[in-house]
């Protein structure tokens, strides 16, 4: 099978003609691929990824998948009535972690492209383990929410530290999910051993991981980064053994959060950008 990759061409007619002419002269361009269709089967779900090399295809059956060694990815809560059950953090009263009558819990619901860090600014009504959501029924008497599907997720993974990401984005951009949060059906979550999360953040934020993810999805534009595909991506613990990987993740997270500390509505808010405490602490003022 001969394939021509012309995704970056504004008008593919002329580049296609040039590629066909070059192939006829036995001088194929770098955007020309000759692929055995049987090789597609080496990648889970057999996506039409003609641009993948044999080495990349091989990694899918020689390396363990992401969903192994204590790593997992899960879909979370869909309230089925966000207007009723969701609020922004500044709309809710302050309730402390040990308060018996706590109602509002931090809720990760995807959002914009924001690698390493994003503020979890939404709250969900999860009073009494989500009793209102669990008893919100439709006309047939069935639960509107997807909570009936989440028994294991609710009991094992809600409120645990992890990573989360928006469902659709230009690139895969996982972010730190702090302890004590509930994640949503569009803000998926990666759960793993706590000591390995920062290393996983570094690996999954790489261009290489983004390429493999999109390869598995069969799309290189703005795909939906679904957990079913994430679970099958080749992943080896060897990738997390570099100490600088964790250090770089912490540095990247801290840098993004420091920008948000000027935002009045953010949990990271410290002081306005021109507050004296900020001006006097800048390197140029020393």
ABEGO torsion letter per residue (X at the ends): XBBBBAAABABAAAAAAAAAAAAAAGBBBAABBBBBAAAAAABBGGBBBAABBAAAAAAAAABBBABBGGBBBBBBBBAGBAAAABBBAAABBBBBAABAABABBBBBAEEBBBBGBBBBABBBBABGGGAAAAABBBAAGBBABAAAAAAAAAAAABGBBBBBBBABBABBBBBBBBBGBBBBAABBBBBBBAAAAAAAAAAAABAAAAAAAAAAAGBABBBBBBAAAAAABBBBAAAAABAAAAAAAAAAAAAAAAAAAABAABAABABBAABAAAAAABAAAX
